[in-house]
């Protein structure tokens, strides 16, 4: 498989025109740039496909290891991601989204979850499910139901358990060191 070029800092390169003409990239209240619609979109409408090179998770980790901003979309095979480009890559996360992402036969489609008015920024819930345990992946969507993180509720619960276990192991190790010192 040919090696992908690192595009992590090339925001302008990601703007290549892919997607319907009524979707535009502009300033976002959520995070930097966002994807907006200039025309109304009806609930259930396929809005755009999330496109870009498909790379392995290992390749993505190597490309983006030291960079907090990525445009990666994890595929259900658990082995590959799409390194996003075009307007869909600029759709931001929200805990109260107006779209949802659906993988169908290996392709990722962004679909309107409700009627969307012209001028609205498009969003979907990223439901992140991996990453370093210490990475909070903060959410800035501002929704009343914001969970404060782009991680899914299930992942947040899993992380709480793992952090609790880590803390218990550290306490146990510290206790063993103390008792070893006091026995001397």
MDTraj code that builds the backbone (N, CA, C; nanometers):
import mdtraj as md
import numpy as np

residues = "UNK UNK UNK UNK UNK UNK UNK UNK UNK UNK UNK UNK UNK UNK UNK UNK UNK UNK UNK UNK UNK UNK UNK UNK UNK UNK UNK UNK UNK UNK UNK UNK UNK UNK UNK UNK UNK UNK UNK UNK UNK UNK UNK UNK UNK UNK UNK UNK UNK UNK UNK UNK UNK UNK UNK UNK UNK UNK UNK UNK UNK UNK UNK UNK UNK UNK UNK UNK UNK UNK UNK UNK UNK UNK UNK UNK UNK UNK UNK UNK UNK UNK UNK UNK UNK UNK UNK UNK UNK UNK UNK UNK UNK UNK UNK UNK UNK UNK UNK UNK UNK UNK UNK UNK UNK UNK UNK UNK UNK UNK UNK UNK UNK UNK UNK UNK UNK UNK UNK UNK UNK UNK UNK UNK UNK UNK UNK UNK UNK UNK UNK UNK UNK UNK UNK UNK UNK UNK UNK UNK UNK UNK UNK UNK UNK UNK UNK UNK UNK UNK UNK UNK UNK UNK UNK UNK UNK UNK UNK UNK UNK UNK UNK UNK UNK UNK UNK UNK UNK UNK UNK UNK UNK UNK UNK UNK UNK UNK UNK UNK UNK UNK UNK UNK".split()
xyz = np.array([
    [0.0849, -0.1180, 0.0000],
    [0.0000, 0.0000, 0.0000],
    [0.0893, 0.1240, 0.0000],
    [0.0664, 0.2185, -0.0914],
    [0.1501, 0.3377, -0.0963],
    [0.1369, 0.4189, 0.0324],
    [0.2484, 0.4770, 0.0745],
    [0.2490, 0.5578, 0.1952],
    [0.1752, 0.6891, 0.1712],
    [0.0864, 0.7251, 0.2613],
    [0.0128, 0.8508, 0.2507],
    [0.1033, 0.9665, 0.2906],
    [0.0828, 1.0813, 0.2272],
    [0.1569, 1.2009, 0.2657],
    [0.0980, 1.2571, 0.3935],
    [0.1846, 1.2971, 0.4878],
    [0.1301, 1.3594, 0.6086],
    [0.0605, 1.4895, 0.5711],
    [-0.0673, 1.4987, 0.6062],
    [-0.1469, 1.6156, 0.5702],
    [-0.1962, 1.6856, 0.6945],
    [-0.1386, 1.6503, 0.8089],
    [-0.1933, 1.6956, 0.9349],
    [-0.1997, 1.8473, 0.9514],
    [-0.1105, 1.9202, 0.8906],
    [-0.1129, 2.0651, 0.9069],
    [-0.1704, 2.1355, 0.7847],
    [-0.2127, 2.0606, 0.6864],
    [-0.2578, 2.1175, 0.5598],
    [-0.4093, 2.1348, 0.5566],
    [-0.4608, 2.2287, 0.6360],
    [-0.6056, 2.2529, 0.6394],
    [-0.6567, 2.2980, 0.5036],
    [-0.5799, 2.3817, 0.4345],
    [-0.6241, 2.4308, 0.3043],
    [-0.6321, 2.3176, 0.2024],
    [-0.5399, 2.2227, 0.2089],
    [-0.5415, 2.1089, 0.1178],
    [-0.6641, 2.0216, 0.1360],
    [-0.7198, 2.0202, 0.2550],
    [-0.8393, 1.9409, 0.2838],
    [-0.9649, 2.0049, 0.2262],
    [-0.9554, 2.1288, 0.1866],
    [-1.0718, 2.2018, 0.1375],
    [-1.1051, 2.1708, -0.0082],
    [-1.0319, 2.0808, -0.0690],
    [-1.0622, 2.0483, -0.2081],
    [-1.2111, 2.0247, -0.2223],
    [-1.2678, 2.0780, -0.3247],
    [-1.4128, 2.0751, -0.3445],
    [-1.4606, 1.9324, -0.3664],
    [-1.5131, 1.8733, -0.2616],
    [-1.5842, 1.7463, -0.2738],
    [-1.7114, 1.7609, -0.1934],
    [-1.8210, 1.7458, -0.2585],
    [-1.9487, 1.7586, -0.1917],
    [-2.0405, 1.8511, -0.2677],
    [-2.1649, 1.8550, -0.2273],
    [-2.2639, 1.9396, -0.2942],
    [-2.2293, 2.0883, -0.2853],
    [-2.2707, 2.1631, -0.3856],
    [-2.2399, 2.3066, -0.3927],
    [-2.3015, 2.3856, -0.2774],
    [-2.4098, 2.3352, -0.2174],
    [-2.4733, 2.4097, -0.1082],
    [-2.4044, 2.3900, 0.0271],
    [-2.2960, 2.3136, 0.0294],
    [-2.2186, 2.2975, 0.1524],
    [-2.0917, 2.3797, 0.1406],
    [-2.0694, 2.4653, 0.2392],
    [-1.9535, 2.5548, 0.2363],
    [-1.8788, 2.5469, 0.3692],
    [-1.7503, 2.5754, 0.3640],
    [-1.6681, 2.5792, 0.4841],
    [-1.6582, 2.7246, 0.5287],
    [-1.6853, 2.7472, 0.6563],
    [-1.6788, 2.8820, 0.7104],
    [-1.6507, 2.8804, 0.8588],
    [-1.6447, 2.9979, 0.9185],
    [-1.6190, 3.0096, 1.0622],
    [-1.7215, 2.9302, 1.1420],
    [-1.6733, 2.8700, 1.2493],
    [-1.7583, 2.7888, 1.3356],
    [-1.7597, 2.8444, 1.4765],
    [-1.8734, 2.8373, 1.5425],
    [-1.8819, 2.8743, 1.6840],
    [-1.8303, 2.7600, 1.7709],
    [-1.8190, 2.6414, 1.7126],
    [-1.7769, 2.5234, 1.7880],
    [-1.6251, 2.5100, 1.7879],
    [-1.5634, 2.5104, 1.6695],
    [-1.4192, 2.4894, 1.6609],
    [-1.3656, 2.5371, 1.5269],
    [-1.3022, 2.6510, 1.5250],
    [-1.2301, 2.6998, 1.4078],
    [-1.3194, 2.7103, 1.2846],
    [-1.3065, 2.6150, 1.1932],
    [-1.3883, 2.6106, 1.0721],
    [-1.4950, 2.5030, 1.0857],
    [-1.6046, 2.5222, 1.0143],
    [-1.7118, 2.4237, 1.0145],
    [-1.7763, 2.4173, 0.8781],
    [-1.8588, 2.3172, 0.8586],
    [-1.9323, 2.2991, 0.7332],
    [-2.0744, 2.3510, 0.7537],
    [-2.1176, 2.4407, 0.6660],
    [-2.2493, 2.5032, 0.6754],
    [-2.3274, 2.4740, 0.5475],
    [-2.4582, 2.4786, 0.5585],
    [-2.5420, 2.4608, 0.4406],
    [-2.6020, 2.5953, 0.4009],
    [-2.6080, 2.6197, 0.2714],
    [-2.6697, 2.7428, 0.2218],
    [-2.8137, 2.7172, 0.1768],
    [-2.8575, 2.5925, 0.1880],
    [-2.9939, 2.5546, 0.1492],
    [-3.0521, 2.4640, 0.2570],
    [-3.1835, 2.4655, 0.2744],
    [-3.2448, 2.3757, 0.3730],
    [-3.2220, 2.2291, 0.3339],
    [-3.2150, 2.1443, 0.4369],
    [-3.1964, 2.0005, 0.4160],
    [-3.3042, 1.9289, 0.4968],
    [-3.3759, 1.8383, 0.4339],
    [-3.4827, 1.7625, 0.5008],
    [-3.4254, 1.6449, 0.5804],
    [-3.4896, 1.6145, 0.6911],
    [-3.4541, 1.4995, 0.7735],
    [-3.4484, 1.3746, 0.6863],
    [-3.3456, 1.2918, 0.7069],
    [-3.3305, 1.1668, 0.6331],
    [-3.2539, 1.1802, 0.5024],
    [-3.2216, 1.3028, 0.4624],
    [-3.1486, 1.3256, 0.3376],
    [-3.0013, 1.2913, 0.3556],
    [-2.9441, 1.2213, 0.2579],
    [-2.7993, 1.2014, 0.2566],
    [-2.7375, 1.3359, 0.2217],
    [-2.6556, 1.3888, 0.3126],
    [-2.5991, 1.5218, 0.2978],
    [-2.4708, 1.5188, 0.2177],
    [-2.3790, 1.4297, 0.2542],
    [-2.2485, 1.4231, 0.1891],
    [-2.1787, 1.2937, 0.2311],
    [-2.0852, 1.2495, 0.1490],
    [-2.0022, 1.1339, 0.1843],
    [-1.8739, 1.1835, 0.2488],
    [-1.8293, 1.1152, 0.3532],
    [-1.7010, 1.1456, 0.4168],
    [-1.5938, 1.0753, 0.3341],
    [-1.5125, 1.1532, 0.2658],
    [-1.4152, 1.0962, 0.1732],
    [-1.2728, 1.1270, 0.2157],
    [-1.1799, 1.0555, 0.1551],
    [-1.0373, 1.0753, 0.1791],
    [-0.9663, 0.9424, 0.1696],
    [-0.8346, 0.9476, 0.1755],
    [-0.7570, 0.8233, 0.1691],
    [-0.7900, 0.7317, 0.2861],
    [-0.7930, 0.6030, 0.2586],
    [-0.8128, 0.5028, 0.3634],
    [-0.6752, 0.4529, 0.4047],
    [-0.6495, 0.4650, 0.5329],
    [-0.5200, 0.4219, 0.5848],
    [-0.5440, 0.3337, 0.7068],
    [-0.4416, 0.2583, 0.7438],
    [-0.4544, 0.1733, 0.8616],
    [-0.4456, 0.2601, 0.9867],
    [-0.4942, 0.2068, 1.0955],
    [-0.4858, 0.2781, 1.2226],
    [-0.3393, 0.3005, 1.2588],
    [-0.2557, 0.2028, 1.2294],
    [-0.1121, 0.2159, 1.2578],
    [-0.0520, 0.3330, 1.1781],
    [-0.0890, 0.3452, 1.0511],
    [-0.0418, 0.4577, 0.9701],
    [-0.0927, 0.5904, 1.0258],
    [-0.2195, 0.5927, 1.0659],
    [-0.2779, 0.7151, 1.1221],
    [-0.2073, 0.7546, 1.2508],
    [-0.1771, 0.6562, 1.3350],
    [-0.1054, 0.6856, 1.4593],
    [0.0315, 0.7463, 1.4299],
    [0.0999, 0.6926, 1.3305],
    [0.2320, 0.7456, 1.2939],
    [0.2209, 0.8871, 1.2368],
    [0.1193, 0.9118, 1.1556],
    [0.1028, 1.0443, 1.0947],
    [0.0627, 1.1506, 1.1954],
    [-0.0225, 1.1145, 1.2908],
    [-0.0833, 1.2138, 1.3778],
    [-0.0456, 1.2007, 1.5247],
    [0.0578, 1.1236, 1.5543],
    [0.0959, 1.0963, 1.6921],
    [0.1191, 1.2230, 1.7733],
    [0.1774, 1.3246, 1.7122],
    [0.2126, 1.4452, 1.7867],
    [0.1217, 1.5640, 1.7550],
    [0.0083, 1.5378, 1.6971],
    [-0.0789, 1.6482, 1.6577],
    [-0.2199, 1.6266, 1.7116],
    [-0.2742, 1.7227, 1.7857],
    [-0.4053, 1.7031, 1.8471],
    [-0.5227, 1.7117, 1.7492],
    [-0.5047, 1.7764, 1.6351],
    [-0.6152, 1.7937, 1.5409],
    [-0.6023, 1.6914, 1.4279],
    [-0.7053, 1.6102, 1.4139],
    [-0.7064, 1.5130, 1.3044],
    [-0.8413, 1.5199, 1.2345],
    [-0.8489, 1.4552, 1.1212],
    [-0.9726, 1.4478, 1.0432],
    [-1.0015, 1.3009, 1.0134],
    [-0.9763, 1.2170, 1.1111],
    [-0.9870, 1.0728, 1.0934],
    [-1.1265, 1.0234, 1.1297],
    [-1.1768, 0.9321, 1.0483],
    [-1.3056, 0.8690, 1.0752],
    [-1.2807, 0.7187, 1.0825],
    [-1.3008, 0.6605, 1.2003],
    [-1.2770, 0.5173, 1.2201],
    [-1.3841, 0.4331, 1.1533],
    [-1.3399, 0.3315, 1.0810],
    [-1.4325, 0.2414, 1.0129],
    [-1.4643, 0.1218, 1.1020],
    [-1.5767, 0.0579, 1.0757],
    [-1.6237, -0.0503, 1.1632],
    [-1.5362, -0.1746, 1.1576],
    [-1.4475, -0.1845, 1.0582],
    [-1.3597, -0.3020, 1.0550],
    [-1.2560, -0.2964, 1.1663],
    [-1.2424, -0.1795, 1.2324],
    [-1.1490, -0.1649, 1.3429],
    [-1.0036, -0.1601, 1.3020],
    [-0.9769, -0.1617, 1.1714],
    [-0.8393, -0.1640, 1.1222],
    [-0.8035, -0.0424, 1.0379],
    [-0.9039, 0.0263, 0.9869],
    [-0.8807, 0.1375, 0.8946],
    [-0.9562, 0.2625, 0.9364],
    [-0.9054, 0.3758, 0.8881],
    [-0.9705, 0.5048, 0.9060],
    [-0.9706, 0.5771, 0.7723],
    [-1.0599, 0.6738, 0.7609],
    [-1.0570, 0.7640, 0.6461],
    [-0.9902, 0.8919, 0.6932],
    [-0.8873, 0.9341, 0.6218],
    [-0.8174, 1.0592, 0.6504],
    [-0.8913, 1.1673, 0.5720],
    [-0.9891, 1.2287, 0.6353],
    [-1.0881, 1.3138, 0.5702],
    [-1.0362, 1.4307, 0.4896],
    [-1.1089, 1.4568, 0.3821],
    [-1.0842, 1.5732, 0.2978],
    [-1.2180, 1.6207, 0.2430],
    [-1.2202, 1.7417, 0.1923],
    [-1.3443, 1.7973, 0.1407],
    [-1.4316, 1.8520, 0.2522],
    [-1.5506, 1.8945, 0.2160],
    [-1.6379, 1.9629, 0.3122],
    [-1.6767, 1.8751, 0.4307],
    [-1.6933, 1.7459, 0.4110],
    [-1.7351, 1.6586, 0.5207],
    [-1.6321, 1.6542, 0.6329],
    [-1.5058, 1.6726, 0.6007],
    [-1.4014, 1.6710, 0.7028],
    [-1.4147, 1.7890, 0.7988],
    [-1.4906, 1.8906, 0.7609],
    [-1.5072, 2.0094, 0.8440],
    [-1.6377, 2.0091, 0.9236],
    [-1.7090, 1.8967, 0.9212],
    [-1.8301, 1.8856, 1.0034],
    [-1.7854, 1.8603, 1.1464],
    [-1.8213, 1.9506, 1.2350],
    [-1.7775, 1.9434, 1.3737],
    [-1.8667, 1.8526, 1.4577],
    [-1.8126, 1.8169, 1.5736],
    [-1.8854, 1.7362, 1.6721],
    [-1.9862, 1.8226, 1.7477],
    [-2.0981, 1.7625, 1.7829],
    [-2.1925, 1.8227, 1.8763],
    [-2.2599, 1.7111, 1.9548],
    [-2.2861, 1.7383, 2.0816],
    [-2.3614, 1.6437, 2.1647],
    [-2.5104, 1.6500, 2.1332],
    [-2.5518, 1.7513, 2.0569],
    [-2.6902, 1.7663, 2.0108],
    [-2.6851, 1.7910, 1.8597],
    [-2.6491, 1.6883, 1.7831],
    [-2.6203, 1.7057, 1.6407],
    [-2.7452, 1.7182, 1.5535],
    [-2.7252, 1.7742, 1.4334],
    [-2.8337, 1.7793, 1.3356],
    [-2.8144, 1.6735, 1.2268],
    [-2.7026, 1.6016, 1.2318],
    [-2.6741, 1.4932, 1.1364],
    [-2.6248, 1.3707, 1.2128],
    [-2.6160, 1.2601, 1.1413],
    [-2.5550, 1.1398, 1.1955],
    [-2.4716, 1.0763, 1.0861],
    [-2.3710, 1.0018, 1.1276],
    [-2.2848, 0.9326, 1.0323],
    [-2.3260, 0.7864, 1.0263],
    [-2.3268, 0.7316, 0.9061],
    [-2.3658, 0.5923, 0.8886],
    [-2.2717, 0.5277, 0.7878],
    [-2.2076, 0.4180, 0.8287],
    [-2.1193, 0.3454, 0.7384],
    [-2.2023, 0.2387, 0.6662],
    [-2.2025, 0.2465, 0.5347],
    [-2.2763, 0.1511, 0.4519],
    [-2.1803, 0.0944, 0.3483],
    [-2.1567, -0.0367, 0.3584],
    [-2.0656, -0.1060, 0.2671],
    [-1.9306, -0.0360, 0.2564],
    [-1.8769, 0.0033, 0.3716],
    [-1.7437, 0.0622, 0.3759],
    [-1.7359, 0.2095, 0.3413],
    [-1.8480, 0.2692, 0.3081],
    [-1.8505, 0.4131, 0.2772],
    [-1.9247, 0.4844, 0.3900],
    [-1.8794, 0.6047, 0.4226],
    [-1.9386, 0.6792, 0.5328],
    [-2.0231, 0.7930, 0.4770],
    [-2.1493, 0.7930, 0.5181],
    [-2.2451, 0.8936, 0.4721],
    [-2.2895, 0.9776, 0.5893],
    [-2.3005, 1.1062, 0.5678],
    [-2.3552, 1.1979, 0.6665],
    [-2.5002, 1.2221, 0.6268],
    [-2.5920, 1.1961, 0.7204],
    [-2.7359, 1.2000, 0.6935],
    [-2.8026, 1.2974, 0.7903],
    [-2.8950, 1.3766, 0.7407],
    [-2.9662, 1.4732, 0.8247],
    [-3.0518, 1.3994, 0.9273],
    [-3.0295, 1.4275, 1.0556],
    [-3.1058, 1.3644, 1.1641],
    [-3.2346, 1.4412, 1.1942],
    [-3.2425, 1.5617, 1.1416],
    [-3.3624, 1.6453, 1.1560],
    [-3.3614, 1.7433, 1.0402],
    [-3.4691, 1.8180, 1.0235],
    [-3.4702, 1.9243, 0.9226],
    [-3.3649, 2.0281, 0.9615],
    [-3.2885, 2.0722, 0.8640],
    [-3.1802, 2.1683, 0.8870],
    [-3.2078, 2.2927, 0.8034],
    [-3.1992, 2.4079, 0.8659],
    [-3.2259, 2.5339, 0.7971],
    [-3.1019, 2.5837, 0.7242],
    [-3.1231, 2.6600, 0.6180],
    [-3.0131, 2.7245, 0.5470],
    [-2.9350, 2.8107, 0.6453],
    [-2.8042, 2.8054, 0.6366],
    [-2.7181, 2.8835, 0.7243],
    [-2.6697, 2.8078, 0.8463],
    [-2.7313, 2.6929, 0.8782],
    [-2.6899, 2.6160, 0.9960],
    [-2.5568, 2.5467, 0.9717],
    [-2.4807, 2.5345, 1.0807],
    [-2.3594, 2.4535, 1.0757],
    [-2.4004, 2.3073, 1.0918],
    [-2.3417, 2.2206, 1.0101],
    [-2.3694, 2.0779, 1.0187],
    [-2.2829, 2.0169, 1.1294],
    [-2.3428, 1.9265, 1.2061],
    [-2.2715, 1.8595, 1.3141],
    [-2.3181, 1.7151, 1.3241],
    [-2.2327, 1.6307, 1.3780],
    [-2.2731, 1.4964, 1.4182],
    [-2.1949, 1.4602, 1.5436],
    [-2.2437, 1.3617, 1.6172],
    [-2.1783, 1.3186, 1.7402],
    [-2.0644, 1.2261, 1.7015],
    [-1.9415, 1.2660, 1.7306],
    [-1.8256, 1.1849, 1.6928],
    [-1.8229, 1.0507, 1.7658],
    [-1.8785, 1.0458, 1.8866],
    [-1.8779, 0.9206, 1.9638],
    [-1.7411, 0.8538, 1.9612],
    [-1.6377, 0.9304, 1.9952],
    [-1.5022, 0.8750, 1.9946],
    [-1.4958, 0.7532, 2.0847],
    [-1.4105, 0.6589, 2.0482],
    [-1.4045, 0.5337, 2.1218],
    [-1.2629, 0.4870, 2.1492],
    [-1.1629, 0.5649, 2.1109],
    [-1.0253, 0.5255, 2.1400],
    [-0.9420, 0.6512, 2.1626],
    [-0.8203, 0.6307, 2.1991],
    [-0.7306, 0.7421, 2.2272],
    [-0.6611, 0.7183, 2.3594],
    [-0.5620, 0.8011, 2.3876],
    [-0.4895, 0.7888, 2.5129],
    [-0.5841, 0.8113, 2.6303],
    [-0.5640, 0.7346, 2.7349],
    [-0.6517, 0.7412, 2.8510],
    [-0.6529, 0.8806, 2.9144],
    [-0.5417, 0.9511, 2.9043],
    [-0.5335, 1.0856, 2.9625],
    [-0.5866, 1.1945, 2.8699],
    [-0.6309, 1.1584, 2.7496],
    [-0.6825, 1.2561, 2.6539],
    [-0.8313, 1.2776, 2.6771],
    [-0.8722, 1.3973, 2.7215],
    [-1.0141, 1.4203, 2.7480],
    [-1.0951, 1.4499, 2.6220],
    [-1.0293, 1.4825, 2.5098],
    [-1.0985, 1.5229, 2.3876],
    [-1.2174, 1.6119, 2.4215],
    [-1.1885, 1.7308, 2.4722],
    [-1.2966, 1.8190, 2.5183],
    [-1.3917, 1.8597, 2.4069],
    [-1.5160, 1.8780, 2.4449],
    [-1.6202, 1.9211, 2.3527],
    [-1.6515, 2.0678, 2.3811],
    [-1.6700, 2.1439, 2.2747],
    [-1.7020, 2.2856, 2.2869],
    [-1.8318, 2.3192, 2.2143],
    [-1.9213, 2.2212, 2.2034],
    [-2.0423, 2.2405, 2.1239],
    [-2.1393, 2.3400, 2.1861],
    [-2.1386, 2.3529, 2.3176],
    [-2.2272, 2.4476, 2.3841],
    [-2.3716, 2.4013, 2.3966],
    [-2.4008, 2.2779, 2.3612],
    [-2.5376, 2.2257, 2.3711],
    [-2.5767, 2.2096, 2.5178],
    [-2.7055, 2.2269, 2.5496],
    [-2.7503, 2.2090, 2.6886],
    [-2.7176, 2.0692, 2.7433],
    [-2.7140, 1.9700, 2.6560],
    [-2.6852, 1.8327, 2.6992],
    [-2.5390, 1.7945, 2.6755],
    [-2.4505, 1.8924, 2.6624],
    [-2.3089, 1.8648, 2.6341],
    [-2.2488, 1.7790, 2.7445],
    [-2.1803, 1.6719, 2.7051],
    [-2.1178, 1.5842, 2.8041],
    [-1.9734, 1.6248, 2.8322],
    [-1.9263, 1.7324, 2.7659],
    [-1.7932, 1.7854, 2.7936],
    [-1.6811, 1.7141, 2.7226],
    [-1.7113, 1.6115, 2.6464],
    [-1.6117, 1.5330, 2.5754],
    [-1.6716, 1.4811, 2.4456],
    [-1.5852, 1.4606, 2.3473],
    [-1.6314, 1.4024, 2.2208],
    [-1.6377, 1.2504, 2.2279],
    [-1.5924, 1.1936, 2.3413],
    [-1.6038, 1.0492, 2.3596],
    [-1.7495, 1.0110, 2.3829],
    [-1.7843, 0.8909, 2.3394],
    [-1.9202, 0.8405, 2.3611],
    [-1.9434, 0.8203, 2.5108],
    [-2.0692, 0.8153, 2.5497],
    [-2.1016, 0.7918, 2.6901],
    [-2.0437, 0.6587, 2.7378],
    [-2.0487, 0.5571, 2.6532],
    [-1.9946, 0.4258, 2.6882],
    [-1.8443, 0.4335, 2.7102],
    [-1.7752, 0.5066, 2.6225],
    [-1.6307, 0.5206, 2.6352],
    [-1.5946, 0.6004, 2.7600],
    [-1.6715, 0.7030, 2.7906],
    [-1.6461, 0.7809, 2.9124],
    [-1.6601, 0.6928, 3.0361],
    [-1.7621, 0.6072, 3.0400],
    [-1.7816, 0.5163, 3.1524],
    [-1.6658, 0.4166, 3.1614],
    [-1.6220, 0.3654, 3.0479],
    [-1.5090, 0.2717, 3.0444],
    [-1.3828, 0.3387, 3.0967],
    [-1.3617, 0.4637, 3.0571],
    [-1.2428, 0.5377, 3.1005],
    [-1.2441, 0.5646, 3.2502],
    [-1.3598, 0.5932, 3.3060],
    [-1.3690, 0.6146, 3.4506],
    [-1.3233, 0.4888, 3.5233],
    [-1.3694, 0.3722, 3.4774],
    [-1.3295, 0.2451, 3.5400],
    [-1.1792, 0.2222, 3.5269],
    [-1.1254, 0.2467, 3.4071],
    [-0.9819, 0.2259, 3.3862],
    [-0.8977, 0.3221, 3.4699],
    [-0.9406, 0.4461, 3.4789],
    [-0.8672, 0.5436, 3.5616],
    [-0.8747, 0.5071, 3.7094],
    [-0.9895, 0.4558, 3.7530],
    [-1.0047, 0.4112, 3.8913],
    [-0.9087, 0.2955, 3.9201],
    [-0.9022, 0.1998, 3.8260],
    [-0.8096, 0.0860, 3.8428],
    [-0.6656, 0.1344, 3.8483],
    [-0.6314, 0.2278, 3.7596],
    [-0.4954, 0.2808, 3.7567],
    [-0.4619, 0.3466, 3.8902],
    [-0.5562, 0.4224, 3.9444],
    [-0.5359, 0.4905, 4.0716],
    [-0.5173, 0.3895, 4.1846],
    [-0.5989, 0.2843, 4.1834],
    [-0.5888, 0.1806, 4.2870],
    [-0.4527, 0.1112, 4.2803],
    [-0.4050, 0.0826, 4.1591],
    [-0.2743, 0.0181, 4.1433],
    [-0.1633, 0.1075, 4.1955],
    [-0.1722, 0.2391, 4.1678],
    [-0.0706, 0.3325, 4.2160],
    [-0.0726, 0.3392, 4.3682],
    [-0.1926, 0.3432, 4.4276],
    [-0.2038, 0.3467, 4.5732],
    [-0.1469, 0.2198, 4.6345],
    [-0.1780, 0.1076, 4.5736],
    [-0.1294, -0.0214, 4.6234],
    [0.0227, -0.0266, 4.6150],
    [0.0778, 0.0191, 4.5003],
    [0.2227, 0.0201, 4.4824],
    [0.2880, 0.1144, 4.5831],
    [0.2273, 0.2297, 4.6085],
    [0.2813, 0.3249, 4.7061],
    [0.2766, 0.2651, 4.8463],
    [0.1699, 0.1929, 4.8783],
    [0.1571, 0.1277, 5.0074],
    [0.2619, 0.0200, 5.0266],
    [0.2911, -0.0568, 4.9214],
    [0.3943, -0.1600, 4.9293],
    [0.5314, -0.0972, 4.9497],
    [0.5586, 0.0144, 4.8832],
    [0.6873, 0.0826, 4.8994],
    [0.7018, 0.1343, 5.0419],
    [0.5924, 0.1921, 5.0980],
    [0.5956, 0.2440, 5.2340],
    [0.6241, 0.1327, 5.3335],
    [0.5559, 0.0196, 5.3163],
    [0.5742, -0.0904, 5.4117],
    [0.7133, -0.1499, 5.3994],
    [0.7711, -0.1519, 5.2787],
    [0.9057, -0.2028, 5.2591],
    [1.0067, -0.1104, 5.3267],
    [0.9838, 0.0202, 5.3206],
    [1.0731, 0.1171, 5.3846],
    [1.0620, 0.1084, 5.5355],
    [0.9390, 0.0930, 5.5874],
    [0.9201, 0.0878, 5.7324],
    [0.9762, -0.0402, 5.7930],
    [0.9913, -0.1454, 5.7148],
    [1.0462, -0.2716, 5.7648],
    [1.1977, -0.2664, 5.7740],
    [1.2583, -0.1655, 5.7123],
    [1.4053, -0.1568, 5.7146],
    [1.4557, -0.1071, 5.8433],
])
top = md.Topology()
chain = top.add_chain()
for i, resn in enumerate(residues, 1):
    res = top.add_residue(resn, chain, resSeq=i)
    for name in ("N", "CA", "C"):
        top.add_atom(name, md.element.get_by_symbol(name[0]), res)
traj = md.Trajectory(xyz[None], top)
